[in-house]
Amino acid sequence: MYLDHTGILKMYKSNIKLIPSTNIDDREVKHFSSQADGWWDPSGFFRPLHQINPLRLRYIRDQSVRHFNIEISSLNPLKGLTCLDIGCGGGLTSEPLTRMGAVVTAIDPSEENIATARAHALNSGLDIDYRIETAEQLTETGIYYDLVLCLEVVEHVPDQSKLVKTVAKLVRPGGIVIMSTINRTLKSYALAIIGAEYILRWLPIGTHRWNKFLRPYELQTFMNQAGLDQFSLTGIVYDPLQCSWSLSGNTDVNYMVSVVRTDTTN
Amino acid sequence: MNNSDQDFDILISGAGFTGLTLASALAFSFGKTLKIGLVGSNPEQYSEKQRKRAFAIAASSAKMLDVLGLWKKLKAYTQPVYKIEITDSALEAGVRPVLLTYNNTLQNGTPASFIVPAQKIAESLLDNISSLSTVEFLPHKTCSDLSFSSNNVSVEFDCGARVTTSLLLCAEGRDSNLRKRAGIGIINYNHKQTGIVTNIAHEEPHDGTAIQHFLPAGPFASLPLPGGKRSAITWSENDERASLILEMQDRDFLEEVDKRMGGKLGAVSLDGPRSGFSLKTQLVTKFVIPRFALVGDSAHSVHPIAGQGLNLAFRDIAVLCECISDGKRIGLDVADLTILKRYERWRRFDATCYTNGFVGLNLLFSNNSHLFRTVRQIGLTLVNKLPDLKSSLVREASGTNGRVPKLMSGISP
């Protein structure tokens, strides 16, 4: 099965400020903003995201540890790595990455999301550089990172190829990018749209647009065009009997990829 | 670590055997990264009766105590159980023929269980706790109320003081008050039996043999204590009969014990006070809610028929430490609900099997029906003839079957 954290199609807050950008979808940003208070409620609106988080974190840690050749037994294996979390929401991934030792910059176009994330990090005693910013704006600074995360974002932007190119500019040569999204298959239509929205009601009807889902080879093509290489792919599956998620070779619905920036020029 | 005005990362309510072991295991596993509080009266404040008890410690529990650095000292005071004998007869039968004998050792020759005086376990745990700088022990306080917020749990002590903790662990035992406060329900089964506990001295050496006499009113077990000629008695009777027995003069009480022993270990004499407790089997509907988890008897209370109560609590502890450890390794907060849910998934199945299994076992044996006795005798004779089944039962009771948590396999999580 799949999950996502897109907002409910309910009343939009009228006072949401949006920063100008060419590659974000205003409607999507408003969805997230309207749910910003609920990010850290494990049994609330973002519950599926809380459930899947350990799995994503383990994948990110294991990929980083392997790529950067780090000793895994330590409690903060990502120590010293600079990390960018694109579309960080309430900071569900940014906080654990910080605890694992990474120096995290986290961006989101929604002011509400960043406010929630900042307040929570303060409470947790964690130092995270949260910014109301888009990936495109960040490229103008010329800063780049060892590790760039772009989780459940690509299926929500108008120009997917452009997003991948932007992401590629933010990772240092030799650094890695990890993305997660949903496959565009008959199964993902059955499970992610019909199952999760219409039958299980995990997500409100209309949350996802199936035609925005990407097949792994399509994402790989975008990535290769952007100079990201050495594609590694893993599926994420839900076991309804165990009520738990696990990594799998099956990429029919949810999947994660990690790629290395192989070129040496900036 | 959480924010600076947080009093504790983990607060444990209940400083009995489970609470003390839990604090030791957490401090061992996480050292300075977690600030632990331990609240409640400890076994030193228990009555003489309670301290005179003995526990059956399974091999896997002993392994965990070894990892925690406690077993080496404790071992000298334990009695390994090398053999288990089971009899099944009417109370008046006189001589009780042995129906089934177990060799209670694992394939590598180590005993599958040990009998350990409660007093010794308590001393060793308290000693350890006082040496741990990360555990703050509040032995004269009780948690009386709690309120949950999105960042922490605020706990009020009976003296009115308040502390906050990121995660609250309840190890208060079977009749936990905090569990009620947290709104977690229980499913229970009243055996209408009372457990009678005492110690005896006997003429013949026990040779490390534990004996279980299945009698119509309930099981009667004699567990070998260190020294060779003393045993701990754990014995179930229906409630009315038990209250009569508990009121008896020593001489009459001894006669009742003797009658049940069937002359097995020669002449017996009393060697400690007697006490009684009502037997209830209960299981909670949930092990965890956000920022709160139940450990040990507060989550599952089993019939003492197989001496597994403390061992199940130890297994909870080992599993919880492993779930927290795995969570911390991916940067999760110690109270992350996914950590707690994993603990619940891992433990609930096991605890459900045990609680129901022991109820069934007790019902099967605690009666005088010829039909049941025939069924039991066929069953036990079969078990006796099938060495593989027997050794698998020994492995199960030793806690080395199934998915064993790291602390119980002798490694730190």
Interface residues (C-beta under 8 A of the other chain):
Chain A: W40 D41 P42 S43 H50 Q51 N53 P54 L57 R58 R61 L75 P77 E95 P96 L97 T98 R99 M100 L122 N123 S124 G125 Q242 C243 S244
Chain B: M1 N2 N3 S4 T33 S150 N151 P290 G327 K328 R329 I330 G331 L332 D333 D336 L337 T338 R345
